[in-house]
Amino acid sequence: MYQIADRKGTIIRQDSAQDRLLEWLYNHMAGRLLLRPLISPAVSKLGGKLLSSRLSSLLVRRFVRTAGIDMSDYEQGPFCSYNAFFQRKIRPGARPVERRPQAFVAPCDGKVSVWPIDEHSVFQIKHTRYTMQRLLRNRKLAQEYAGGYLWMFRLSVEDYHRYIYIDNGVESHHVRIPGVYHTVNPVANDVFPIYKENTREYSLLRSENFGVVLQMEVGALLVGKIENHRWQGAVRRGQEKGAFAFGGSTILLMTRKGRVSPRRELLERSRRGIETIVRQGEAVGEA
């Protein structure tokens, strides 16, 4: 069981049928046997093809009803496939981006938690320790974020799955790290060090207001693709960076020591194991 809060701190969800299913998959022998093929890239790729077929569009209406998605925020169909619906675009103005230069904003809709990176380039989520070096597979780059913060934005299947640049700046080339596709639901983190195992991709943004920010997209169970755009040169705050194909996913932001201060309530809730719901473009910290 885990906790999620709205921005006012009210706990609005602690458990669900999906959470109970994932707990069974990750914590019971029979579940793990079933899980093994599900996390493979080949199965995710096959699932992606099925969900891009025209037949999959029949799933859309039921999913919208079951998940309680307010479609007034989004472009209206018809959608040619389930993935086309999953990657639907937001209605102009539905996700205003905070424009104050010192506002550090969320790159996506999701549930955020914030974790300090210690002087040894280590951070801890719940009871699992991660090293930046293992996450990035780059010792020198990992050391540059010692003393900073890691911001974890976890997306569920009902969330908007397009994401943006958090500031004006110049983006580096993309680095892809192959892996598998564990769910990013917190229940998996008790069993596997998922952010070191999952397929992921990152780039550096030399931002105008926050120094060099690392943004990493992490694929998850049945996510066939991380679809980043390949812009050349300068990018701007609020510009679309990419999108995920079907499934839950995570975006990690890493900021260097002394560059960004997280909002106090986000740090406090994270220490208590509580994620906070945020929307794309909302301020989550200050330069």
N, C-alpha and C positions, 0 to 999 in steps of 0.2 A: 504494500500500500504506500502511496506517496501523495503529496499535497500540492495543490495549485491554488494560487491566489490571484484576484484581480488587482488592479493598481492601488485600490484602497486598502488592500490587505485582507479582504474577506475571503475565507477559504470556500471555494465553489465546487471543488471536486476532489475526491480522494481515491476512488476506485471505479472500475467499469468492467463490463464483460470482456472487452478486449484485453484489459490488464490481467484478468484472471486466466485467460487463454494463454497469454504470453508467459505468465508465471509458471503454468503447467509445462509449456514447451521448454523452458530454460531450467526448470528445477526438478523434473522427473525423468527417469531413464527413457521411458517410452517417448516422451516429448522430445528429448534430445535426439533420439534416433530419427524422428520425423523432421526435426529442425535441420539436420546435417545437409540434406540436399537443397533445402529452401534457401540457405544462405550463400549458395554458390553463384558466381557470376553468370554461369550458363543458364540456370533456372531464372534468374532475374531478367536476363536477356529474352528468354522465351516468354516470360510473363509480360514483358514490355511489348512484344510483338502482338500478343493476344489482345492486350488493352489498347493497342493502336488500330485494331480491326474495326470495321463498320459494325459488326455484330455487338461489340462491347458497348456501343452507345445505348443499348437497351438497359444498361445498369445505371445510367445517370439519374433518372428520375427517382428511383428508389433510394439511391445513396443520398441525394439532396434531402429527401424527406426524413430518412433515418438519422442523418447527421445534423439535421436542423439548420442547414446553411441558408442564410438570407441572400438570395440571388440578386436582390436589388442593388448590391454593391458591384456586381460584375456584368460583363458583356452577356447578352442573352443569346441562346443557341439559335438554331439547332446545332449540336455538336456532332461531328462526323465519327467520333470515337470517344471512349472513356478518357483516354489520355488527353484528347483535345479539350474535354471538359476540365480535367484535372489541372491543365496548364492555362485555364481561362484567364483573360486579362481583366484587370480591375477597371471600374468605371472612372473616367477622369475626375479627379477631386475627391475620390473616396478614401485615399490614403495620403493626406497632406503631409509633406516632409517639413519638419522644423528647420527654419532657415537661419536661426541665430548661429553665427560662425562657431561659437564655443559649445554648441549643443552637440553631443555625441549621440547619434540616432541609431535605432534598430534597423537592420538591413532587411527585415522580413517580419511577417506575422509569426507569432510563436510563443513559447514559454521560455523566459530567460532566467538564467542564474549566472552569477559572477563569482570567479574564484581567483584569489591572489596566486601569482607565480612566485615561488620563493627564490632566494639567492642562488639555489642550486638548480634552477630551472625545473622545479617540480611543482605540480598542483595536484589537489586531491578532490575528487568528486565522490561524495558519500564516503565509502570505506575503501575506495580504490585510488591508489597513487599512480600518477602518470608523469613521465618525464617528457619534456618538450623535445628532447633529442629523438626519442622513440616515435613521437607523434609526427615530427617533421622529417625525420631521417637526415638531419643536417645539424651537426653539433654547433657549428659557429653561429648559425642563424638562431638556434635555440637559446644560446647564451645572451643574445641581444634583447631577449624579452624577460630575462631574470629581473624580479622585483616589480614587474608589471601586472597586468590582469588578463585573464582569459574570460571571455564572454560567450556563453553557450546559449544559442537560440534553437530550441527543439521544436520542429514542426510536426504536427499530427496530420493524418490524412484529410481532415476537414479544413485545414488551414490553406490560405493562399500561398501557392508554391513558386511565385516569382520573387526575386530579390534584387536589391539595389546597391549602388555605391554609397557609402556613408559620408563622403566628403568630396570636394573638388580635389583633383590631384593627378598624378601620373601612375599608371599601373604597370607592373613588371610582367614578364612572361608567366605562364601558368605551369605549375609543377603538379603532375598527377602521380599518386601513389596507389598502385593496385592493391586490392585486398578482397574481402568478402563483404557480405551484406547482412550483418546483424541488425535487428531492430534497434532504434535509438530510445525506445521506451526505457525508463529507469530500471525496470525489473531485469533487463539484460545486463546492466552494469554490475549487478551483484555476482554475476557468474563469469562474464568475459570482459576483458579490458577493451570495450568496443571501439573506443576512439583511436586505439592503436591498430585494430584489426580491419576496420571497415575501409572500403575504397574511398579515397578522398582526393581533393584537388585544392591547391592554394595559390594565391598570388599576393604580392606586396603592393600596397598603395602608398605612395609618397604624398601624403595629404597636406592640405594647406594649414590645417588647424590642430592636428593630433600626432604629428610625426609620421613615422613609417608604421602603418597598420597592416597586420597580416590577416587576410580573410580566407578561411578554409570552408569548402563545401564538403559535407560528409554524406555519402550515399547510405541507404538503409535497406531493410528487408523489402525485397521485391521492387527496389528502385533500379530500373535498368540504365538510367542515364543521369549524369550531371551535365547540364547543357549550358555551359558558359559562353557568352559572346566573346569574340576576340577583337576588342576595340584597339585601335592603334593610337598611341600618344595619350593626350589628356582626356580625363573623364570628369563628370560633374556630379555633385551631390544629388541623389534622387534618380539618377540615370539607371535604367535596368541593366543589371550585370548578368543575369541568366535565370534559369528555371530548372526545377527538378521534374523528372517524370514520376510515375505513380509511386506512392508509398510515403511513409514518414521519413524525415530527413533532419539534418542539423547543419547550422552554420556556426562556425567558431570565429570570433574576432579576437585578436591578440594585440594589446597595446603595451608600449614600452614604459619603463619606470618614470614616474613623474609627469606623464603626458595627459592622462585622463583620470578623473575621479568618478567612480560609479555612484549612482544615487544611493544614499545611505540605506534606504529601506530595502533595496535590492540585495545589497551585501548582507544585511541582517537576515533577511528571509533565506538567502542561499545558505548561510551558516546553519540555519535550522532545517535545511533540506526541503525548502518550499520554493517552487518555481513561480514566476509572476507572468501573467499574460500581458503581452505587449502587441502593438500594431506597428507595421512598417512605417518608419519615419518619425516615430515618437522618440523624445529625448530619454536616454537611459543613463547619461553621465554628462560631465562637463569638462572642457579642456582646462 
